[in-house]
Amino acid sequence: MDAAVDLFYHQGYQATGVQEIVDRAGYTKGALYHYFKSKADLLLEIHDVFMSYGLDRGREIMASGERRPSRSITSSMNFSVKWSCTAHT
């Protein structure tokens, strides 16, 4: 999935072909299609992983015991920005 995330980020979803993804990842198209029905299915999995990670981190921040909602929101936003900036470097 890392290869697909990087290519989608830099080239865009529409401009990225399945062959580019498998070439970058070092797999065959058959291997990709064994796990994903389509490029769109791969994108949905990437989205689900991203959202699950973000939601889990948000829950951790909220459960930290911080009594001031503004601090929890700020922590959550700082995490999101840092993650977004470092995820594709």
Backbone hydrogen bonds, N-H to C=O, Kabsch-Sander energy under -0.5 kcal/mol:
donor,donor_aa,acceptor,acceptor_aa,energy
5,V,1,M,-2.8
6,D,2,D,-2.5
7,L,3,A,-2.5
8,F,4,A,-3.1
9,Y,5,V,-2.4
10,H,6,D,-2.4
11,Q,7,L,-3.1
12,G,7,L,-0.8
12,G,8,F,-1.2
16,T,12,G,-0.7
16,T,13,Y,-1.1
17,G,15,A,-0.5
21,I,17,G,-1.8
22,V,18,V,-2.5
23,D,19,Q,-2.4
24,R,20,E,-2.4
25,A,21,I,-2.3
26,G,22,V,-1.6
27,Y,22,V,-2.1
32,L,28,T,-1.9
33,Y,29,K,-3.0
34,H,30,G,-1.1
35,Y,31,A,-1.0
35,Y,32,L,-0.9
36,F,32,L,-2.5
42,L,38,S,-1.8
43,L,39,K,-2.3
44,L,40,A,-2.3
45,E,41,D,-1.9
46,I,42,L,-2.4
47,H,43,L,-2.5
48,D,44,L,-2.6
49,V,45,E,-2.5
50,F,46,I,-2.6
51,M,47,H,-2.8
52,S,48,D,-2.6
53,Y,49,V,-2.4
54,G,50,F,-2.4
55,L,51,M,-2.9
56,D,52,S,-2.6
57,R,53,Y,-2.4
58,G,54,G,-2.4
59,R,55,L,-2.5
60,E,56,D,-2.1
61,I,57,R,-2.3
62,M,58,G,-2.5
63,A,59,R,-2.4
64,S,60,E,-0.5
64,S,61,I,-1.0
65,G,62,M,-0.7
71,R,68,R,-1.0
72,S,68,R,-1.6
73,I,69,P,-2.7
74,T,70,S,-2.3
75,S,71,R,-2.5
76,S,72,S,-2.3
77,M,73,I,-2.6
78,N,74,T,-2.8
79,F,75,S,-2.3
80,S,76,S,-2.2
81,V,77,M,-2.5
82,K,78,N,-2.6
83,W,79,F,-2.9
84,S,80,S,-2.5
85,C,81,V,-2.3
86,T,82,K,-1.8
87,A,83,W,-1.9
89,T,86,T,-1.1
